[in-house]
Amino acid sequence: MSMNGSQLRVVDPILTQHARGYTNAGFIGHLLFPEVDMPTRAAKRIEFDRSSFRRRRTRRAPGAQIAALEFGFEGKAVSLHQEALSAVTPIEHQQEAGEVPGIDLLQVGVDTVLAVIALEKEIQQAETARNPAAYAATNKAALTGADKWSDPDCDILVQVLDAKETIRKRIGRRPNTLVLTGGLSTDLQKNRNIREHFKHTTSSTITIPMLQSYFDIQTVVAGDGIYDQQDGSTIDIWGTEAILAWVPPAGQRQMPLPSYGYTYRLRGHPLVEPARWDGDIRSWKNDVLDEFSAELVGADAGFLFQGAR
């Protein structure tokens, strides 16, 4: 079986447009690594050094030549990873076996594949953020004993304030994002210092907006995502860490602008290829492809709390 030209033009653009609007509400990696388009696979990312913080001579005498300034940044190659799976729609799911499945039916399969690719992206983003080797010694702390945030008596606020000052001294900005592994949000609700701070409120539990106020951080979010390994064990995607970072606000995110991190995505992706008939399994297939790479481009803009839980 095959699709005619008009069917190809209808199915492919609609499903591709749907794919580009797909989001998974349970994933939070994009808050640390907002997506920016790569025009080609050969494009390079821009990684800024500290030359923009250096005091320069800007005063000009009358008639003198205006000094030129070139910021010291290095173009680094981005290794985009192609993630691809086929969405399968068995012929048995159709009312009329001889007809091409409708958009709604194909979309079910595409959504399933998009969810799998979104999970892979979240894992890659978390692995990038949680890699201690990417941070300078000043921008990470390995927590033990009573310093762990899971300790109900831990003074977490002092640690966060110190980390905020570390980032400010490195980039001249205060961090605006705090990512917690899922279990930490529960631990913080039990923390005695935090509960004491809010004891006169009417809320019976510590909420995310309350944590944002407590830490004076615009975005506090818990990464609840999990995945199963081949042996059946379940893994928390965001491990036992907490990550503090400065991320450009929406509207200011693009390749030339400094940030803690970006997810570089090849322009035009994700895309959904037209449905094709596979007679061996008597099913229609739509190949779903995405190409991206999560990159930590400004480690000075982040602080890693290792083993917070």
GIJO-V207549 format. One record per residue. SS is DSSP state (@ for helix, = for strand, . for the rest). OMEGA is omega in degrees with one decimal (none if undefined). Layout:
# GIJO-V207549
ss: (SS & SS)
omega: (OMEGA & OMEGA)
This chain:
# GIJO-V207549
ss: (. & . & . & . & @ & @ & @ & @ & @ & @ & @ & @ & @ & @ & @ & @ & @ & @ & @ & @ & . & . & . & . & . & . & . & . & @ & @ & @ & @ & . & = & = & = & = & = & . & . & . & . & . & = & = & = & = & = & . & @ & @ & @ & @ & . & . & . & . & . & . & . & . & . & . & . & . & . & . & . & . & . & . & . & = & = & = & = & = & . & . & . & = & = & = & = & = & = & = & = & = & = & @ & @ & @ & . & . & . & . & . & . & . & . & . & @ & @ & @ & @ & @ & @ & @ & @ & @ & @ & @ & @ & @ & @ & @ & @ & @ & @ & @ & @ & @ & @ & @ & @ & @ & @ & @ & . & . & @ & @ & @ & . & . & @ & @ & @ & = & = & = & . & . & @ & @ & @ & . & . & . & . & . & . & . & . & @ & @ & @ & @ & @ & @ & @ & @ & @ & @ & @ & @ & @ & @ & @ & @ & . & . & . & . & . & = & = & = & = & = & @ & @ & @ & @ & @ & @ & @ & @ & @ & . & @ & @ & @ & @ & @ & @ & . & . & . & . & . & . & . & . & . & . & @ & @ & @ & @ & @ & @ & @ & @ & . & . & . & = & = & = & = & = & . & . & = & = & = & . & . & . & . & . & = & = & = & . & . & . & . & . & = & = & = & = & . & . & . & . & . & . & . & . & . & . & . & . & . & . & . & = & = & = & = & = & = & . & . & . & . & = & = & . & . & . & = & = & = & . & . & . & . & = & = & = & = & = & = & = & = & = & = & = & = & = & = & . & . & @ & @ & @ & = & = & = & = & = & . & . & .)
omega: (179.3 & 180.0 & 176.7 & -173.7 & -177.9 & 178.7 & 178.1 & -177.3 & -178.8 & -171.9 & -173.6 & -178.6 & -177.5 & -178.5 & 177.5 & 177.9 & 177.1 & -178.4 & -177.6 & 176.8 & -175.5 & 173.7 & 176.0 & -173.7 & -177.5 & -176.6 & -173.1 & -176.4 & -179.0 & 178.5 & 173.3 & -175.9 & 179.3 & -175.0 & 171.5 & -176.5 & 168.8 & -179.1 & 178.1 & 176.6 & -176.8 & -178.7 & 179.6 & 176.8 & 178.7 & -179.8 & -173.2 & 172.0 & -173.5 & -177.8 & -179.4 & 179.5 & -176.7 & 176.8 & -176.6 & 174.9 & -177.5 & -178.0 & -176.8 & 175.1 & 178.3 & 178.7 & -178.5 & 178.6 & 177.6 & -178.9 & 177.8 & -178.8 & 174.0 & 179.3 & -177.3 & 174.8 & -175.8 & 176.4 & -179.4 & -179.6 & 176.4 & 179.3 & 179.3 & 177.2 & 176.5 & 175.0 & -174.2 & 174.6 & 176.7 & 172.2 & -173.6 & 176.3 & -179.0 & -178.2 & -179.6 & 179.7 & -179.4 & 175.8 & 179.2 & -172.7 & -176.3 & -177.3 & 174.5 & 179.9 & 177.5 & -177.7 & -177.0 & -178.3 & 177.5 & -176.3 & 177.6 & 179.2 & 179.3 & 178.9 & 179.1 & 179.0 & 179.3 & 178.5 & 178.9 & 179.3 & 177.6 & 176.5 & 179.0 & 178.7 & 179.5 & 178.7 & 179.8 & 178.6 & 179.5 & 179.4 & 178.2 & -178.3 & -173.8 & -177.4 & -176.4 & -179.3 & -178.1 & -174.9 & 171.8 & -178.8 & -179.0 & -172.0 & 175.6 & 177.4 & 176.6 & -172.8 & 178.1 & 173.0 & -175.9 & 177.9 & 178.4 & -178.4 & 177.9 & 174.6 & -174.9 & 179.5 & -178.3 & 175.8 & -174.7 & -176.7 & 179.1 & 179.1 & -178.6 & 178.7 & 178.5 & 179.5 & 177.1 & 179.6 & 176.0 & 179.8 & 179.9 & -179.4 & -179.5 & -173.2 & 179.6 & 177.6 & 176.5 & -177.3 & -178.3 & -176.0 & 174.4 & 179.4 & 178.9 & 168.6 & -170.0 & -177.2 & -179.1 & 178.9 & 175.0 & 179.4 & -178.4 & 176.0 & -179.0 & -176.2 & -173.6 & 179.2 & 179.7 & 179.6 & 178.2 & -179.9 & -175.6 & -173.0 & -178.5 & 177.1 & -179.5 & -178.0 & -179.8 & 178.8 & 177.0 & -177.3 & 177.7 & 176.8 & 177.3 & 177.5 & 176.6 & 178.0 & -177.2 & -178.4 & -175.4 & 179.6 & -173.5 & -175.9 & 170.8 & -173.6 & 178.9 & 176.6 & -175.6 & -173.3 & 177.1 & 170.6 & -179.5 & 174.3 & -177.4 & -178.7 & 177.6 & 178.8 & -177.4 & -175.7 & 169.8 & -176.4 & -176.4 & 169.6 & -179.2 & -172.7 & 166.7 & -178.0 & 176.7 & -174.1 & 168.2 & -179.6 & 179.6 & 177.4 & 178.4 & -177.4 & 179.3 & -176.3 & 177.4 & -171.0 & -174.5 & -173.8 & -179.9 & 179.3 & 171.6 & -178.2 & 174.1 & 165.5 & 179.9 & -178.3 & 178.1 & -176.8 & 179.8 & -179.2 & -0.9 & 177.3 & -179.8 & -179.7 & -178.4 & 179.5 & 175.9 & -176.0 & 175.2 & -175.8 & -178.2 & 179.9 & 178.0 & -177.2 & 170.5 & -179.4 & 169.6 & 175.8 & 178.8 & -176.2 & 172.7 & 177.2 & -176.6 & 174.8 & 175.9 & -174.0 & 173.7 & -172.1 & -179.5 & -176.2 & 177.3 & -179.4 & -178.7 & 174.9 & -176.6 & 172.0 & -176.8 & 176.8 & 179.9 & -178.8 & none)
